[in-house]
Amino acid sequence: MAESVPVRCPACRREHAYAVPTYPCSCGAPVTPVLDPAARPESVTHSTWDEGWVTIPCGACGRADQWPRPELGCPCGTVLRVPLTETDGPAAPDAPDAPDAPDAPDAPDAPDDRNGAADGNGSPSPQPPPAPPQRRRLPAALSLPLPLPRAEPAPRAPFQPVTIRTARDAVTAAALYLRWLGYRDIRRADQRPPSGIGLAARGILAQVDPTVRPASLRDVECLWLTAMTESAGCVYFSLAGYEKDARACADSLGVPLFVLDLTGTPQAANSLADELVATGA
């Protein structure tokens, strides 16, 4: 169960019990931000995209990913930013040192006969050739063959959704889902879409529509055209679903469609989305 900490609003002095969020790392381990109990929460008057994310390392594998910064909405209308410690997560455990290779036994010294030992005739006898150096044996861990590349995609841990209450939550849920699919360097798209919010990652352009109207044919076409200009794929996330002609257009253009439910779990709305979930990025 997530830890609950008291957070007091600086505007109305009301105290709230804030549950610390837990995010899923790609290795399957939970990642939890470390809150700073000595610092006071800040009122957010103007929020930017960069300020809404924080880098947190995984305590199991050490991977550092960006996750939504913890925030809390007070009924008085104030948005509170919950302070974190300077180290945004536990450090990864040190890997055990590999055992040292055993030293090879020294080769026997050749007899020291600088002047040569005299044989029966009084002439120096030839010295024996030096012994060849013995090879050092590698540790067993290093002598194993390298693993072959995987023929199938690596299994992913179950997706951990984020409950959608606001438009920002919808964008956060879509960004987390893209990362769960395997996309990296998720950021806000350079070009703003006609409706909704655009996200971009390596090789993909996503549009998140948190409105209460179904996405239209024009919305899907605009996303596809923008992705074509950037030589990238595209995917659409809608909170209210899609119009019938928008679904047909997406199938013909190869655009995966997802519907966001209020639990924050995207549901595939066409076969292209099913294939993307099965294969990943």
QUIJOMO-V752693 format. One record per helix or strand of 3 or more residues. SS is the DSSP state (H for helix, E for strand). FROM is the first residue (numbers start at 1). TO is the last residue. If there is no record, write none. Layout:
# QUIJOMO-V752693
ss=[SS | SS]
from=[FROM | FROM]
to=[TO | TO]
This chain:
# QUIJOMO-V752693
ss=[E | E | E | E | H | E | E | E | E | H | H | E | E | H | E | H | E | E | H]
from=[4 | 15 | 22 | 30 | 50 | 53 | 64 | 71 | 79 | 140 | 167 | 197 | 204 | 217 | 233 | 244 | 256 | 266 | 271]
to=[8 | 19 | 24 | 32 | 52 | 57 | 68 | 73 | 81 | 143 | 181 | 201 | 209 | 229 | 238 | 253 | 260 | 268 | 279]
